[in-house]
Amino acid sequence: MFLRLLFVLLIALNIAVGAWLVLGQDDVTVPSAADPGVPVLHLLTERPDLSAAGPAQGASAPADPSAADAVAIAASSPAPGRSTPLPVGGSTAASYQCLALGPFPSLQSLRSARERLAPELARSQSRQEQSQQSRGWWVYLPAQASRAQALAVAQRLADAHFSDYFVVSSGDQPNTISLGLFKDPANARKRREDLVAAGFPAQMTERVETVPEYWLDVVVPDANSATWRQRVRELAIGSHSTGCF
């Protein structure tokens, strides 16, 4: 009996609270979030006079001048490691020639010339090449079958009044009889003809060897392209055009 009475009271209490919440809120005032006398803040989107004009003004508003200047400076500045190109077609544009100077007889002479030419050069680089150079013309009698035969032929040369010969005893041509090494091929040819006329089968060949050559490639302004000779006085040093680098 008591439980039923308690259940009925709870139901009645819930009905009364619900009726108060629904019907009794008209006189309740919500306290202001701002202090007295301070105007209430409104969002821009809550103002009807600005909500319509806002998008149009935002679209047509100019960009920040400082930001635009920063973008312009960044676009015009060269990237790190990139040099500013020389003007083309203007009066200040320089024209250059690329020359190869050489051959120098030694690496030391090349270095010395490079130091003297340094004030006139925009760039320079050295290189070494191998070349075949003539060491003269050799007149000889072919190798004999043995050293004894080679000595016998040498005795015949002496009997025919030929001098300046010797029997090669070692190397890649043993028992060959050398009859002279000549700088001038005409002299070598005359020596061979005299021996052939005397009945000796003399032969003539050019002696060559591989030697290093030293070259200096330079990039010089057109105004200085002919002044390098004033600093490099070796008459054997020449020049020719080469690829730029």
C-alpha positions as CSV (number, residue, x, y, z in Angstrom):
1,M,0.0,0.0,0.0
2,F,2.8,2.4,0.9
3,L,4.7,1.6,-2.3
4,R,1.6,2.4,-4.4
5,L,1.2,5.7,-2.6
6,L,4.9,6.6,-3.2
7,F,4.6,5.7,-6.9
8,V,1.6,8.0,-7.3
9,L,3.4,10.9,-5.6
10,L,6.4,10.5,-7.9
11,I,4.1,10.6,-11.0
12,A,2.4,13.7,-9.7
13,L,5.7,15.4,-8.9
14,N,7.0,14.7,-12.4
15,I,3.8,16.2,-14.0
16,A,4.2,19.3,-11.8
17,V,7.8,19.9,-12.8
18,G,7.1,19.4,-16.5
19,A,4.2,21.9,-16.4
20,W,6.5,24.4,-14.7
21,L,9.2,24.0,-17.3
22,V,6.7,24.4,-20.1
23,L,4.5,27.2,-18.8
24,G,6.6,29.0,-16.3
25,Q,9.6,30.3,-18.4
26,D,8.1,33.6,-19.8
27,D,9.1,35.7,-16.8
28,V,12.6,34.2,-16.6
29,T,15.3,36.7,-17.8
30,V,18.7,35.5,-19.1
31,P,21.5,37.5,-17.5
32,S,23.6,39.4,-20.0
33,A,27.1,38.0,-20.8
34,A,28.5,41.6,-20.9
35,D,28.9,44.0,-18.0
36,P,26.3,46.8,-17.7
37,G,26.9,49.7,-20.1
38,V,29.1,47.6,-22.5
39,P,27.5,47.1,-26.0
40,V,26.9,43.6,-27.1
41,L,29.3,42.2,-29.7
42,H,27.8,40.8,-32.9
43,L,29.4,38.6,-35.6
44,L,29.8,40.1,-39.1
45,T,27.6,37.3,-40.5
46,E,24.9,38.4,-38.0
47,R,24.7,42.0,-39.5
48,P,22.5,42.1,-42.6
49,D,24.1,45.3,-44.0
50,L,27.5,43.6,-44.2
51,S,26.7,40.0,-44.9
52,A,25.8,40.7,-48.5
53,A,28.6,43.2,-49.2
54,G,31.3,41.2,-47.6
55,P,32.0,38.6,-50.3
56,A,32.1,41.2,-53.0
57,Q,34.5,43.4,-51.1
58,G,36.7,40.4,-50.2
59,A,37.0,39.5,-53.8
60,S,38.0,43.0,-55.0
61,A,40.2,43.9,-52.1
62,P,43.8,44.5,-53.1
63,A,46.5,42.1,-51.8
64,D,48.9,43.2,-49.1
65,P,51.5,45.5,-50.7
66,S,54.3,44.1,-48.5
67,A,53.4,40.5,-49.5
68,A,53.4,41.6,-53.2
69,D,56.8,43.2,-52.9
70,A,58.2,40.1,-51.2
71,V,56.9,37.9,-54.0
72,A,58.4,40.3,-56.6
73,I,61.8,40.3,-54.9
74,A,61.8,36.5,-54.6
75,A,61.0,36.1,-58.3
76,S,63.8,38.5,-59.4
77,S,66.5,37.2,-57.1
78,P,68.8,34.5,-58.7
79,A,68.9,31.1,-57.2
80,P,71.9,30.2,-55.1
81,G,74.9,29.1,-57.2
82,R,73.6,30.7,-60.4
83,S,75.5,33.7,-61.7
84,T,73.7,36.6,-63.4
85,P,74.1,36.3,-67.1
86,L,75.9,39.1,-69.0
87,P,73.7,41.4,-71.0
88,V,73.3,40.5,-74.6
89,G,73.3,43.1,-77.4
90,G,74.1,46.0,-75.0
91,S,77.1,48.1,-75.1
92,T,78.4,46.4,-71.9
93,A,78.2,42.9,-73.2
94,A,81.7,41.3,-73.6
95,S,82.7,39.0,-76.4
96,Y,85.2,36.2,-75.8
97,Q,87.5,33.9,-77.8
98,C,88.6,30.4,-76.8
99,L,92.2,29.6,-77.8
100,A,94.6,26.7,-77.3
101,L,98.2,27.8,-76.7
102,G,101.1,25.3,-77.1
103,P,102.6,22.9,-77.2
104,F,104.8,23.8,-74.2
105,P,108.0,21.8,-73.8
106,S,107.4,21.1,-70.1
107,L,104.8,21.4,-67.4
108,Q,106.9,24.0,-65.7
109,S,107.0,26.3,-68.7
110,L,103.2,25.9,-69.0
111,R,102.7,27.0,-65.4
112,S,105.0,29.9,-65.8
113,A,103.0,31.1,-68.9
114,R,99.7,30.6,-67.1
115,E,100.8,32.9,-64.3
116,R,101.9,35.6,-66.7
117,L,98.7,35.4,-68.6
118,A,96.4,35.3,-65.6
119,P,95.5,39.1,-65.7
120,E,94.3,38.7,-69.3
121,L,92.2,35.6,-68.9
122,A,88.6,34.9,-68.0
123,R,89.2,31.2,-67.6
124,S,92.0,28.7,-68.3
125,Q,92.7,25.0,-68.1
126,S,95.8,22.9,-68.8
127,R,95.8,19.5,-70.5
128,Q,98.4,16.9,-71.6
129,E,98.4,15.0,-74.8
130,Q,100.6,12.3,-76.3
131,S,102.2,12.9,-79.7
132,Q,104.5,11.1,-82.1
133,Q,107.7,13.1,-82.7
134,S,110.5,12.2,-85.2
135,R,113.9,11.6,-83.7
136,G,115.7,11.4,-87.0
137,W,116.2,9.0,-90.0
138,W,118.1,5.8,-89.4
139,V,120.3,4.1,-92.0
140,Y,121.2,0.5,-91.3
141,L,122.0,-3.0,-92.7
142,P,119.5,-5.7,-91.8
143,A,120.3,-8.1,-88.9
144,Q,122.7,-10.9,-89.8
145,A,122.1,-14.5,-88.8
146,S,124.9,-14.4,-86.2
147,R,127.3,-12.0,-84.6
148,A,130.2,-13.5,-86.5
149,Q,128.4,-12.7,-89.8
150,A,127.6,-9.2,-88.6
151,L,131.3,-8.6,-87.8
152,A,132.3,-9.9,-91.2
153,V,130.0,-7.4,-92.9
154,A,131.4,-4.6,-90.8
155,Q,134.9,-5.6,-92.0
156,R,133.7,-5.3,-95.6
157,L,132.4,-1.8,-94.8
158,A,135.8,-0.8,-93.5
159,D,137.5,-2.3,-96.6
160,A,135.1,-0.2,-98.8
161,H,136.1,2.9,-96.8
162,F,132.8,3.4,-95.0
163,S,133.1,4.7,-91.4
164,D,130.6,5.7,-88.7
165,Y,129.0,2.3,-88.2
166,F,128.7,-0.2,-85.3
167,V,127.3,-3.6,-84.8
168,V,124.2,-3.7,-82.5
169,S,124.7,-6.4,-79.9
170,S,121.6,-6.1,-77.8
171,G,118.0,-4.9,-77.8
172,D,115.3,-5.9,-80.2
173,Q,117.5,-5.8,-83.3
174,P,120.8,-7.7,-82.4
175,N,123.4,-8.1,-85.2
176,T,122.0,-5.2,-87.0
177,I,124.7,-2.8,-88.4
178,S,123.8,0.9,-87.7
179,L,125.1,3.3,-90.3
180,G,124.0,6.6,-88.8
181,L,121.0,8.6,-87.5
182,F,120.3,11.8,-89.5
183,K,118.0,14.8,-88.7
184,D,117.7,15.7,-92.3
185,P,116.1,13.0,-94.5
186,A,118.1,14.2,-97.5
187,N,121.4,13.3,-95.8
188,A,120.0,9.9,-94.7
189,R,118.9,9.2,-98.3
190,K,122.4,10.1,-99.7
191,R,124.1,7.8,-97.2
192,R,121.8,4.9,-98.2
193,E,122.4,5.5,-101.9
194,D,126.2,5.5,-101.4
195,L,126.0,2.2,-99.6
196,V,123.7,0.6,-102.1
197,A,126.0,1.7,-104.9
198,A,128.8,-0.1,-103.1
199,G,126.8,-3.3,-103.0
200,F,125.4,-3.1,-99.4
201,P,121.6,-3.5,-99.0
202,A,121.2,-0.4,-96.8
203,Q,117.8,0.6,-95.6
204,M,116.4,3.9,-94.2
205,T,113.5,4.4,-91.7
206,E,112.2,7.2,-89.5
207,R,112.7,6.8,-85.8
208,V,109.7,8.1,-83.8
209,E,108.8,8.2,-80.2
210,T,105.8,9.1,-78.1
211,V,106.4,12.3,-76.1
212,P,104.0,14.3,-73.9
213,E,102.7,17.7,-75.1
214,Y,101.4,20.4,-72.7
215,W,98.6,22.7,-73.8
216,L,96.9,25.7,-72.2
217,D,93.3,26.4,-73.1
218,V,92.2,30.0,-72.4
219,V,89.1,32.1,-72.7
220,V,90.1,35.8,-73.4
221,P,88.1,38.9,-74.3
222,D,88.3,39.9,-77.9
223,A,90.2,43.0,-76.9
224,N,93.0,40.8,-75.4
225,S,93.0,38.0,-77.9
226,A,96.2,39.2,-79.6
227,T,98.1,40.4,-76.5
228,W,99.0,36.9,-75.1
229,R,102.1,36.9,-77.3
230,Q,103.5,39.8,-75.4
231,R,103.5,37.7,-72.2
232,V,104.5,34.4,-73.7
233,R,107.7,35.0,-75.6
234,E,108.6,31.4,-76.6
235,L,108.6,31.5,-80.3
236,A,107.7,27.8,-80.6
237,I,104.4,28.3,-78.8
238,G,101.5,28.8,-81.2
239,S,97.8,29.2,-80.9
240,H,94.6,28.0,-82.6
241,S,90.9,28.2,-81.9
242,T,89.4,25.5,-79.7
243,G,86.1,24.7,-78.1
244,C,85.0,26.9,-75.2
245,F,84.6,25.5,-71.8
